[in-house]
Amino acid sequence: VQGRYYYDDAKPDDFVPGLMHVDLGGYHVRDIEFVAAFDIDKNKVGKDLSEAIYAKPNNTYVFQQVPNLGVPVERGMTHDGLGKYLSQIIEKAPGPTADIVGILKERQVDVMVSYLPVGSEQATKWYVEQALQAGVGFINAIPVFIGREPYWQRRFAEHGLPIIGDDIKSQVGATISHRVLTRLFMDRGVRLDRTYQLNFGGNTDFLNMLERERLESKKISKTNAVTSMLDYEVSDEDVHVGPSDHVPWLKDRKWCYIRMEGTTFGDVPLNAELKLEVWDSPNSAGVITDAIRCLRLGLDRGLSGTLVAPSSYFMKSPPLQIHDDVAHQRVEAFIRGDDSETLVGTEQSKPRKLRTVARGEDPNLTRGSAKAATRR
């Protein structure tokens, strides 16, 4: 929301950090209009969206004041959206759930974006149903699997609507950094033997993820985003990717530690470590801004089902994992109108072909002949 107004006067040929283009397929950043918002927090429901984005427990970096939008935050549906840790700091707003479908129709909404808390399986599916009933395109920015699932692809195709999903990648976040390093190992012929990615931060996302029962889809999403860059399989016990802890004084900052242990020519070890510090919310704001405009292009062109190129580039768990440089080229083609691939839930999935991993003897540890092992 801040970014929409921060770049209100940006020129079409300006370089704006975090955006593919100021003018994307004929849509400027300022063409995004916020017309509806839903939450369950007593601190936000009833307030204008321009005020609610700064209300506690929100604690992100403020770089732009937003004018009054005349958009009150409506009471949303709770379902499983409020976990045991969030419920300690968030008081549910009184009153019934708003008529979501009615509001979406009345305000002629084109695109609905979901940033529900991690683990909101039922709440996400409920909101998806509201979007389908209202005839609204959907962007699923969280790790609940919708856009990659054939059932939901079919549902959106049947309603003639596009969807982008699932689980948004940040501009330069833990996942994209880990993917690029993993691909670097692959391209340079380094065998990745084991790796971890540890994340902690101070916002409500990390507080919510202290409830480990809510993390199943999150861990799958982040892990697959990394291992899909390999054309051989690594044992589950050798890959650890996930959130680690909540540190309140970090506020909306997120710290990530990545370690990668590999083997080079002659079975000689190579290790790499990276530390990344970001402001979590702004780090995905530019990405979602591009995703919104791509979804609108899909609506304009009458596309339905999951948009393949935008999902592969913007999301951690798209239906098709594509190398990021290729996905970027495909999104540029999508913007031009040259790549309109969608998935409508009737396609036959192709199994990944994984290579055999050659492993020689380690003269420092064991003696014996070279072996070839395949992990399945």
C-alpha positions as CSV (number, residue, x, y, z in Angstrom):
1,V,0.0,0.0,0.0
2,Q,2.8,2.4,0.9
3,G,4.7,1.5,-2.3
4,R,1.6,2.3,-4.5
5,Y,1.8,5.9,-3.4
6,Y,5.6,6.1,-3.0
7,Y,6.0,5.4,-6.8
8,D,2.8,7.3,-7.8
9,D,4.8,9.7,-10.0
10,A,7.5,7.3,-11.3
11,K,8.2,7.6,-15.0
12,P,7.6,4.5,-17.2
13,D,11.4,4.2,-18.0
14,D,12.5,4.7,-14.4
15,F,14.4,1.9,-12.6
16,V,12.4,1.1,-9.5
17,P,13.9,-1.3,-7.1
18,G,11.8,-4.4,-6.8
19,L,9.6,-3.9,-9.8
20,M,10.0,-5.5,-13.2
21,H,8.5,-2.4,-14.9
22,V,6.9,0.8,-13.7
23,D,4.5,0.3,-16.6
24,L,3.7,-3.4,-16.8
25,G,1.7,-4.3,-19.9
26,G,0.0,-0.9,-19.8
27,Y,-0.6,-0.8,-16.1
28,H,1.3,1.8,-14.0
29,V,1.9,1.2,-10.3
30,R,-0.6,4.0,-9.6
31,D,-3.3,2.1,-11.5
32,I,-3.7,-0.2,-8.6
33,E,-6.7,0.9,-6.5
34,F,-7.4,-0.5,-3.1
35,V,-11.2,-0.9,-2.7
36,A,-11.7,-3.6,0.0
37,A,-9.8,-5.0,2.9
38,F,-10.6,-7.8,5.4
39,D,-9.1,-8.6,8.8
40,I,-10.2,-10.0,12.2
41,D,-8.0,-7.8,14.5
42,K,-10.0,-5.4,16.7
43,N,-7.2,-2.8,16.2
44,K,-7.9,-2.8,12.4
45,V,-11.5,-3.6,11.7
46,G,-13.5,-0.4,11.2
47,K,-10.5,1.7,10.5
48,D,-9.6,3.2,7.1
49,L,-7.0,1.0,5.3
50,S,-4.6,4.0,5.4
51,E,-4.6,3.8,9.2
52,A,-4.9,0.1,9.7
53,I,-1.7,-0.7,7.9
54,Y,0.2,1.2,10.7
55,A,-1.8,-0.3,13.6
56,K,-0.2,-2.7,16.0
57,P,1.0,-5.5,15.8
58,N,2.2,-4.3,12.4
59,N,5.8,-3.1,12.9
60,T,7.3,-2.7,9.4
61,Y,9.4,0.1,7.9
62,V,7.4,3.2,7.2
63,F,8.6,5.0,4.0
64,Q,5.4,6.6,2.8
65,Q,2.3,8.2,4.5
66,V,-0.9,7.0,2.7
67,P,-3.8,9.4,2.2
68,N,-7.3,8.5,3.5
69,L,-8.6,5.9,1.1
70,G,-12.2,5.7,2.1
71,V,-11.8,2.0,2.4
72,P,-12.9,0.6,5.8
73,V,-11.4,-2.7,6.9
74,E,-14.2,-5.2,7.1
75,R,-14.6,-8.1,9.5
76,G,-13.2,-11.2,7.9
77,M,-13.6,-14.9,8.6
78,T,-11.4,-16.4,11.3
79,H,-11.6,-20.2,10.8
80,D,-8.1,-21.5,11.5
81,G,-6.4,-18.1,10.8
82,L,-5.7,-17.2,14.4
83,G,-3.2,-19.6,16.0
84,K,-2.4,-20.0,19.7
85,Y,0.5,-17.5,19.7
86,L,-1.3,-14.8,17.6
87,S,-4.3,-15.1,19.8
88,Q,-2.2,-13.9,22.8
89,I,-1.7,-10.5,21.1
90,I,-4.6,-10.2,18.8
91,E,-8.2,-9.6,20.1
92,K,-10.9,-10.6,17.6
93,A,-13.1,-7.8,16.5
94,P,-16.7,-8.2,17.6
95,G,-19.6,-8.7,15.2
96,P,-20.4,-11.1,12.4
97,T,-18.3,-11.8,9.3
98,A,-18.9,-9.3,6.5
99,D,-20.6,-10.3,3.3
100,I,-17.4,-10.9,1.5
101,V,-18.9,-11.9,-1.9
102,G,-21.3,-9.0,-1.8
103,I,-18.5,-6.5,-1.1
104,L,-16.3,-7.9,-3.8
105,K,-19.1,-7.6,-6.3
106,E,-20.3,-4.2,-5.2
107,R,-16.9,-2.7,-5.4
108,Q,-16.1,-4.4,-8.7
109,V,-12.9,-6.0,-7.4
110,D,-10.7,-7.5,-10.1
111,V,-7.9,-9.1,-8.0
112,M,-8.0,-10.5,-4.4
113,V,-4.7,-11.0,-2.6
114,S,-4.4,-13.4,0.4
115,Y,-1.7,-12.8,3.0
116,L,-3.3,-14.9,5.7
117,P,-1.1,-16.3,8.4
118,V,0.9,-19.4,7.7
119,G,-1.2,-22.5,8.5
120,S,-4.5,-21.0,7.6
121,E,-5.6,-24.0,5.5
122,Q,-9.4,-23.7,6.0
123,A,-9.5,-19.9,6.0
124,T,-7.6,-19.8,2.7
125,K,-10.0,-22.2,1.0
126,W,-12.9,-20.3,2.4
127,Y,-11.6,-17.0,0.9
128,V,-10.9,-18.8,-2.4
129,E,-14.5,-19.9,-2.6
130,Q,-15.6,-16.3,-2.0
131,A,-13.4,-15.1,-4.8
132,L,-14.8,-17.8,-7.2
133,Q,-18.4,-16.9,-6.2
134,A,-17.7,-13.2,-6.8
135,G,-15.9,-13.7,-10.1
136,V,-12.6,-12.3,-8.9
137,G,-9.0,-13.4,-9.8
138,F,-6.9,-14.6,-6.9
139,I,-3.3,-14.4,-5.8
140,N,-2.3,-16.8,-3.0
141,A,0.8,-15.4,-1.3
142,I,0.9,-18.0,1.5
143,P,2.0,-21.6,1.7
144,V,-1.4,-23.2,1.4
145,F,-1.5,-25.2,-1.8
146,I,-4.1,-23.8,-4.2
147,G,-2.7,-22.7,-7.5
148,R,-0.5,-25.8,-7.9
149,E,-3.4,-28.2,-7.2
150,P,-5.4,-29.6,-10.1
151,Y,-8.6,-29.4,-8.2
152,W,-8.4,-25.7,-7.7
153,Q,-7.0,-25.2,-11.2
154,R,-10.1,-26.8,-12.5
155,R,-12.4,-24.7,-10.3
156,F,-10.8,-21.5,-11.5
157,A,-10.9,-22.7,-15.1
158,E,-14.6,-23.5,-14.8
159,H,-15.3,-20.0,-13.5
160,G,-13.2,-18.5,-16.3
161,L,-10.8,-16.9,-13.8
162,P,-7.0,-16.8,-13.4
163,I,-5.0,-17.5,-10.3
164,I,-1.3,-17.0,-9.3
165,G,0.1,-19.1,-6.5
166,D,1.5,-20.4,-4.2
167,D,3.6,-18.7,-1.5
168,I,5.3,-15.5,-2.6
169,K,9.0,-15.2,-3.1
170,S,10.6,-12.0,-1.8
171,Q,12.7,-9.7,-3.9
172,V,15.9,-11.0,-2.4
173,G,14.9,-13.3,0.4
174,A,16.0,-16.6,1.9
175,T,14.4,-18.8,-0.7
176,I,15.6,-17.0,-3.9
177,S,19.1,-16.6,-2.4
178,H,19.2,-20.3,-1.5
179,R,17.8,-21.3,-5.0
180,V,20.4,-19.2,-6.8
181,L,23.3,-20.6,-4.7
182,T,22.0,-24.2,-5.3
183,R,21.8,-23.6,-9.0
184,L,25.3,-22.1,-8.9
185,F,26.6,-25.4,-7.3
186,M,24.8,-27.3,-10.1
187,D,26.0,-25.2,-12.9
188,R,29.6,-25.3,-11.6
189,G,29.5,-29.1,-11.0
190,V,29.6,-29.0,-7.2
191,R,27.7,-31.8,-5.6
192,L,25.5,-30.5,-2.8
193,D,25.7,-32.9,0.0
194,R,23.8,-31.1,2.8
195,T,22.4,-27.7,3.5
196,Y,20.4,-25.7,6.0
197,Q,18.5,-22.5,6.0
198,L,17.6,-20.9,9.3
199,N,15.3,-17.9,9.6
200,F,14.2,-15.7,12.5
201,G,12.5,-12.4,12.8
202,G,10.4,-10.1,15.0
203,N,7.0,-9.8,13.2
204,T,3.8,-11.7,13.7
205,D,4.7,-14.1,10.9
206,F,7.5,-15.5,13.0
207,L,5.4,-15.4,16.2
208,N,2.7,-17.4,14.4
209,M,5.3,-19.9,13.2
210,L,6.4,-20.8,16.7
211,E,3.3,-23.0,16.5
212,R,5.1,-25.9,14.7
213,E,1.8,-27.6,13.9
214,R,1.1,-24.8,11.4
215,L,4.4,-25.3,9.5
216,E,3.8,-28.5,7.4
217,S,3.0,-26.7,4.1
218,K,5.6,-23.9,4.8
219,K,8.4,-26.4,5.2
220,I,7.4,-28.3,2.1
221,S,7.1,-25.1,0.1
222,K,10.5,-23.7,1.1
223,T,12.3,-27.1,0.9
224,N,11.0,-27.9,-2.6
225,A,11.8,-24.4,-3.8
226,V,15.4,-25.2,-3.1
227,T,15.8,-28.9,-4.0
228,S,13.9,-28.4,-7.3
229,M,17.0,-26.6,-8.5
230,L,18.9,-29.9,-8.4
231,D,18.7,-32.7,-11.0
232,Y,19.6,-35.4,-8.4
233,E,18.0,-36.2,-5.1
234,V,19.4,-35.2,-1.7
235,S,18.3,-37.1,1.4
236,D,15.7,-35.4,3.5
237,E,17.9,-35.7,6.5
238,D,20.6,-33.6,4.7
239,V,18.3,-30.7,3.9
240,H,16.8,-28.5,6.7
241,V,14.9,-25.4,5.6
242,G,12.5,-23.5,7.8
243,P,11.7,-20.8,10.4
244,S,13.6,-21.1,13.6
245,D,12.6,-18.5,16.2
246,H,10.8,-15.2,17.0
247,V,13.0,-12.3,18.3
248,P,10.7,-9.4,19.1
249,W,13.3,-6.6,19.0
250,L,14.0,-7.4,15.3
251,K,10.4,-6.1,14.5
252,D,9.8,-6.6,10.8
253,R,13.4,-7.5,10.1
254,K,14.3,-11.0,9.1
255,W,17.7,-12.6,9.5
256,C,18.6,-15.7,7.5
257,Y,21.6,-18.0,7.7
258,I,22.4,-20.4,4.9
259,R,25.1,-23.1,4.9
260,M,25.9,-25.4,2.0
261,E,28.3,-28.3,2.1
262,G,29.4,-29.7,-1.2
263,T,32.0,-31.8,-3.0
264,T,34.2,-30.7,-5.8
265,F,36.6,-32.4,-8.2
266,G,38.5,-35.2,-6.6
267,D,35.9,-35.5,-3.8
268,V,37.4,-32.4,-2.2
269,P,35.0,-30.5,0.2
270,L,33.7,-27.0,-0.5
271,N,31.5,-25.1,2.0
272,A,29.6,-21.8,1.7
273,E,27.8,-19.7,4.2
274,L,25.6,-16.6,3.7
275,K,23.8,-14.2,6.1
276,L,21.0,-12.1,4.8
277,E,19.3,-9.3,6.7
278,V,16.1,-7.8,5.2
279,W,12.9,-5.9,6.2
280,D,10.4,-8.7,5.6
281,S,7.3,-6.9,4.4
282,P,8.8,-4.5,1.9
283,N,10.9,-7.4,0.5
284,S,7.8,-8.9,-1.0
285,A,5.8,-5.7,-1.7
286,G,7.3,-5.1,-5.2
287,V,6.8,-8.7,-6.2
288,I,3.1,-8.7,-5.2
289,T,2.8,-5.4,-7.1
290,D,4.0,-7.1,-10.3
291,A,1.9,-10.2,-9.6
292,I,-1.3,-8.1,-9.2
293,R,-0.7,-6.4,-12.6
294,C,0.1,-9.7,-14.3
295,L,-3.1,-11.2,-13.0
296,R,-5.1,-8.2,-14.3
297,L,-3.4,-8.9,-17.7
298,G,-4.7,-12.5,-17.4
299,L,-8.2,-11.2,-16.8
300,D,-8.0,-8.8,-19.7
301,R,-6.9,-11.7,-22.0
302,G,-9.6,-14.1,-20.8
303,L,-7.1,-16.6,-19.4
304,S,-8.3,-19.0,-16.8
305,G,-6.6,-21.5,-14.4
306,T,-3.2,-21.1,-13.0
307,L,-0.9,-18.7,-14.9
308,V,2.3,-20.7,-15.3
309,A,4.9,-18.1,-16.0
310,P,3.9,-15.5,-13.3
311,S,3.4,-18.3,-10.8
312,S,6.8,-19.8,-11.5
313,Y,8.6,-16.5,-11.2
314,F,6.7,-14.9,-8.3
315,M,6.0,-18.0,-6.1
316,K,7.9,-20.6,-4.1
317,S,5.5,-23.4,-4.8
318,P,4.1,-23.0,-8.4
319,P,2.7,-26.0,-10.3
320,L,5.9,-25.9,-12.4
321,Q,9.3,-25.2,-10.9
322,I,11.4,-23.4,-13.5
323,H,14.9,-22.0,-13.1
324,D,14.5,-18.3,-12.1
325,D,16.3,-16.8,-15.1
326,V,14.1,-18.8,-17.5
327,A,11.0,-17.9,-15.5
328,H,12.0,-14.2,-15.7
329,Q,12.2,-14.4,-19.5
330,R,8.8,-16.2,-19.6
331,V,7.1,-13.5,-17.5
332,E,8.5,-10.8,-19.9
333,A,7.0,-12.9,-22.7
334,F,3.7,-13.1,-20.8
335,I,3.7,-9.3,-20.4
336,R,4.2,-9.0,-24.1
337,G,1.4,-11.5,-24.8
338,D,3.7,-14.2,-26.1
339,D,3.4,-16.7,-23.3
340,S,-0.1,-17.5,-22.2
341,E,0.3,-21.0,-20.8
342,T,-2.2,-21.9,-18.1
343,L,-3.0,-25.1,-16.2
344,V,-6.6,-26.1,-15.9
345,G,-6.3,-29.2,-13.8
346,T,-6.6,-31.8,-16.6
347,E,-2.9,-32.0,-17.6
348,Q,-0.8,-35.1,-17.0
349,S,2.2,-34.3,-14.7
350,K,5.6,-35.4,-15.9
351,P,7.9,-37.1,-13.3
352,R,11.2,-35.5,-12.7
353,K,14.2,-37.4,-14.1
354,L,17.0,-37.5,-11.6
355,R,20.6,-38.3,-12.3
356,T,22.8,-40.9,-10.6
357,V,25.2,-39.4,-8.1
358,A,28.8,-40.6,-8.4
359,R,30.7,-40.9,-5.1
360,G,34.4,-41.8,-4.9
361,E,36.4,-42.8,-1.9
362,D,37.4,-40.3,0.7
363,P,41.1,-40.9,1.5
364,N,40.7,-38.9,4.7
365,L,37.9,-41.0,6.1
366,T,37.6,-44.4,4.4
367,R,39.4,-46.8,2.1
368,G,37.6,-48.7,-0.7
369,S,36.7,-48.6,-4.4
370,A,34.6,-45.8,-6.0
371,K,30.9,-46.4,-5.9
372,A,27.8,-45.0,-7.6
373,A,24.7,-44.5,-5.5
374,T,21.3,-43.5,-6.5
375,R,18.9,-42.0,-4.0
376,R,15.2,-42.5,-4.5
